Amino acid sequence: MTDGAGVFAAGARSQRLTQGDVIVVLAGTPHRFPEMPEPLSYLLVKVFY
C-alpha cells in the first residue's frame, strides 16, 4: 500500500492495510477490497514463472 488505508480480503481472511503494508496473494485465490473508506494507492507486481 503506497497511500491510504482499507480492508483487503483474500480467501477467507481479511485484514486492514495501511501505508507501507505488503501482502502476497497466491495464484487462484479470490481477493478484493471490501472496504475503502478513503482513496488508496497501491503497487501491483505480478510474477509469472
Contacts in CASP RR format, 6 or more apart in sequence:
PFRMAT RR
TARGET T0000
AUTHOR 0000-0000-0000
METHOD contacts of the structure
MODEL  1
MTDGAGVFAAGARSQRLTQGDVIVVLAGTPHRFPEMPEPLSYLLVKVFY
1 17 0 8 1.000
1 18 0 8 1.000
1 19 0 8 1.000
1 20 0 8 1.000
1 21 0 8 1.000
1 22 0 8 1.000
1 40 0 8 1.000
1 41 0 8 1.000
1 42 0 8 1.000
2 19 0 8 1.000
2 20 0 8 1.000
2 41 0 8 1.000
2 42 0 8 1.000
2 43 0 8 1.000
3 19 0 8 1.000
3 39 0 8 1.000
3 40 0 8 1.000
3 41 0 8 1.000
4 18 0 8 1.000
4 19 0 8 1.000
4 38 0 8 1.000
4 39 0 8 1.000
4 40 0 8 1.000
4 41 0 8 1.000
5 16 0 8 1.000
5 17 0 8 1.000
5 18 0 8 1.000
5 19 0 8 1.000
5 37 0 8 1.000
5 38 0 8 1.000
5 40 0 8 1.000
6 16 0 8 1.000
6 17 0 8 1.000
6 18 0 8 1.000
6 33 0 8 1.000
6 35 0 8 1.000
6 36 0 8 1.000
6 37 0 8 1.000
6 38 0 8 1.000
6 40 0 8 1.000
7 14 0 8 1.000
7 15 0 8 1.000
7 16 0 8 1.000
7 17 0 8 1.000
7 33 0 8 1.000
7 34 0 8 1.000
7 35 0 8 1.000
7 36 0 8 1.000
8 14 0 8 1.000
8 15 0 8 1.000
8 16 0 8 1.000
8 17 0 8 1.000
8 23 0 8 1.000
8 31 0 8 1.000
8 32 0 8 1.000
8 33 0 8 1.000
9 31 0 8 1.000
9 32 0 8 1.000
9 33 0 8 1.000
9 34 0 8 1.000
10 23 0 8 1.000
10 25 0 8 1.000
10 29 0 8 1.000
10 30 0 8 1.000
10 31 0 8 1.000
11 29 0 8 1.000
11 30 0 8 1.000
11 31 0 8 1.000
14 34 0 8 1.000
15 23 0 8 1.000
17 23 0 8 1.000
25 31 0 8 1.000
33 40 0 8 1.000
END
